[in-house]
Amino acid sequence: MSANRVAASLREWPAATDPVIAYAEWRMSCTSVWAAYRRWSNAGKADADVAHAAYTAALDREDAAARAYSKVADPIFS
């Protein structure tokens, strides 16, 4: 199962408000950002625009996951 499918299945799970699940989603999205960055930095001229778009999309997903984690973890650490 791909990391994206695992993340999607975690979001569908009712316990997605669990801080541990939210943290796992955030860490998986961080890994996706690094992978997308590597693809972009190694892309040839013809593929650079698409690779950059994939990288920025990965950054957006990581930001959303970080915000979701912050939302559920804040009451625990406050």
BELBELLIN-V688338 format. One record per run of one state. SS is the DSSP state (hx for helix, st for strand, lp for the rest). FROM is the first residue (numbers start at 1). TO is the last residue. Records with the same first field share a line. If there is no record, write none. Layout:
BEGIN
SS: FROM-TO, FROM-TO
END
This chain:
BEGIN
lp: 1-2, 13-13, 18-18, 43-47, 78-78
hx: 3-12, 14-17, 19-42, 48-77
END
